[in-house]
Amino acid sequence: MKKLLSFLVCGLFFASPAFAGGECYSSAELRAEQLLRLHSELMVITVTCRQGSQGENLVPAYTGFTHTNINVLHDAEQTMMNYYSNTHGGDGIEQLDSLRTRLGNESGQEIADMSAPVYCSKYRDKVLSFYQGDSTQIVSEVQRMVVAEKSYGHLCPSSGTRIAKGGQ
C-alpha cells in the first residue's frame, strides 16, 4: 500500500494522454484523475454486470476494493479538490463531484455504444481482478491509463506550475 501511495503522490513524469482536455495537471493530479477514473469504471461495471463470469457477486468485490484502497482514493480526491480549488477557486468539492459524474457517464456511454451484455462479457471480471490483486496491479493500471486513456487535463509543460485563480 505504501508503494501505491508514494506512486500516486510523488511527481513521476509520464507522457500526456492522447485525448487530453484543456486543463494543465501536475503528474500527481493526472495520476489522481486516472485512479478516480478506474474506481468509477469498477463501480459502473459492478452496477451494470452484477456478477462475474463464474457467477460471483461483484458488489462485495467492489466494496472490498474500495475499503482496501480508501486512503489512496481519498488522497486522489483531495489532490483533485486542491487542483480545482487552485484553478477555479472555492473548496473544489463541486468540481470533484462533476468529475466523478463525467467519469461515470463515460463508462455509461461505453455501455450504450456496445450493449450491456457485450460490455459485461468484456469487463465483468475486472472488478474481481482488482479486488483480488495488490497495490502493484493498481499502480501499473494507473500508469497505463496515464499514458493511454483520455483525461480532462494534460501534463503541465514545466513541473506542474500554474497561476492560481485571481493571479495568486
PyMOL commands that set and color helices and strands:
alter all, ss='L'
color gray80, all
select helices_A, chain A and resi 2-9+27-49+58-68+70-88+93-114+116-132+135-148+165-167
alter helices_A, ss='H'
color red, helices_A
select strands_A, chain A and resi 23-25+153-155
alter strands_A, ss='S'
color yellow, strands_A
deselect
rebuild
show_as cartoon
